[in-house]
Amino acid sequence: MPIRNKLPRLYGAIVLIFTSESFCSSVLEVLPGNIGRVEHADFVEIVYREVDNVFSWEIDDLLTRLFSECNIELLCDLIAHYGVKVLVDISFHHHSIFPALVFEGSNMQIIHKLQADISIDPY
């Protein structure tokens, strides 16, 4: 069996959470790309970026790839001007082999800079 099949398969997304529909509409005008949107009773979630099928022993590898695809300064501007809340959503299929839940150096600095919440779901 190839080692790739034994490694945990990781998924990650940057989710923006809005409590105002008007702010959400304004932000959608400046965000590039094809963005997923989920409406709830009192807030709206926008998937800003996501990566899937990262095979690794460390969550940090997933975060490095995810953050490299993001405009961190744009996110900071959205937080400052629209009160956007940022969620770093992480899930993984572990096949009874769990990755290291390590957030190191620059990835942790980005999480702090974005004042992001973190959600981790193992499957």
Sequence and secondary structure as in RCSB ss.txt:
>XXXX:A:sequence
MPIRNKLPRLYGAIVLIFTSESFCSSVLEVLPGNIGRVEHADFVEIVYREVDNVFSWEIDDLLTRLFSECNIELL
CDLIAHYGVKVLVDISFHHHSIFPALVFEGSNMQIIHKLQADISIDPY
>XXXX:A:secstr
  HHHHS EEEEEEEEEES HHHHHHHHHH  S  EEEE SS EEEEEEEEEEEE SBHHHHHHHHHHTS HHHH
HHHHHHH  EEEEEEEEE TT   B    HHHHHHHHHTT EEEEEE 
